[in-house]
Amino acid sequence: MEGHEEKAAEAEFELAEMEEQSDSLAEDIEAAKADWQQKKQDGSAPGAGTGDEDDDATGEGAVEVDD
């Protein structure tokens, strides 16, 4: 029975580590979003532009293609 208890404890430990990593990643993502928003407003940030074209989910902006 000890084997099962040991595996359960290990799984709980791994779950706690994954939750910490997930929280840390979420914080990093939010910080990157805030940084990007700030840079889009700053005209001196190279490549950031005005942000008008970066409104879609991919961050690549809308692209019109003539056929």
Backbone torsions as a table, in degrees:
resi	resn	phi	psi	omega
1	MET	NA	-25.3	-178.6
2	GLU	-63.9	-32.4	-179.9
3	GLY	-60.9	-40.9	179.7
4	HIS	-68.6	-40.9	179.3
5	GLU	-65.4	-39.4	179.0
6	GLU	-65.3	-43.4	178.6
7	LYS	-64.9	-38.2	178.4
8	ALA	-65.3	-42.0	178.6
9	ALA	-64.9	-40.6	178.4
10	GLU	-64.4	-42.1	179.2
11	ALA	-64.3	-40.0	178.1
12	GLU	-64.7	-39.7	177.9
13	PHE	-63.6	-45.6	179.0
14	GLU	-62.9	-39.0	177.7
15	LEU	-62.4	-43.4	178.8
16	ALA	-62.7	-40.9	177.6
17	GLU	-63.6	-43.4	179.6
18	MET	-63.4	-39.3	178.4
19	GLU	-64.5	-40.6	177.4
20	GLU	-63.7	-43.4	178.8
21	GLN	-64.2	-39.7	179.1
22	SER	-64.3	-43.7	178.3
23	ASP	-63.4	-42.1	179.6
24	SER	-64.5	-42.0	178.6
25	LEU	-64.2	-41.7	178.2
26	ALA	-61.1	-40.5	177.5
27	GLU	-64.8	-41.7	178.3
28	ASP	-62.9	-40.8	179.2
29	ILE	-64.1	-45.5	179.4
30	GLU	-63.0	-39.7	178.6
31	ALA	-65.5	-40.6	179.1
32	ALA	-65.7	-40.1	177.5
33	LYS	-61.9	-45.6	180.0
34	ALA	-63.3	-41.2	179.1
35	ASP	-63.7	-42.9	-180.0
36	TRP	-64.5	-43.4	178.6
37	GLN	-60.0	-41.0	179.2
38	GLN	-65.3	-42.3	-178.8
39	LYS	-69.0	-33.6	177.8
40	LYS	-63.9	-29.7	-179.8
41	GLN	-83.0	-17.2	-178.0
42	ASP	-94.6	111.8	-177.9
43	GLY	-65.3	-18.2	-178.0
44	SER	-88.0	-6.0	179.0
45	ALA	-78.3	115.4	-176.8
46	PRO	-61.1	130.7	175.9
47	GLY	81.4	-8.6	-176.3
48	ALA	-78.2	-31.5	179.8
49	GLY	65.2	-161.4	-178.9
50	THR	-91.7	-15.6	-178.9
51	GLY	91.9	-9.1	-178.7
52	ASP	-64.3	-35.2	-177.1
53	GLU	-88.8	-1.7	-175.0
54	ASP	-106.3	36.6	-174.0
55	ASP	-92.0	-8.6	-179.6
56	ASP	-83.4	173.4	-173.7
57	ALA	-66.4	-26.1	-176.6
58	THR	-83.5	-17.5	-177.4
59	GLY	82.3	4.5	-177.4
60	GLU	-94.4	-9.1	-180.0
61	GLY	79.4	164.5	179.6
62	ALA	-78.2	136.9	179.5
63	VAL	-122.9	125.1	177.5
64	GLU	-94.6	135.6	180.0
65	VAL	-120.5	127.1	175.6
66	ASP	-91.9	125.8	-180.0
67	ASP	-86.2	NA	NA
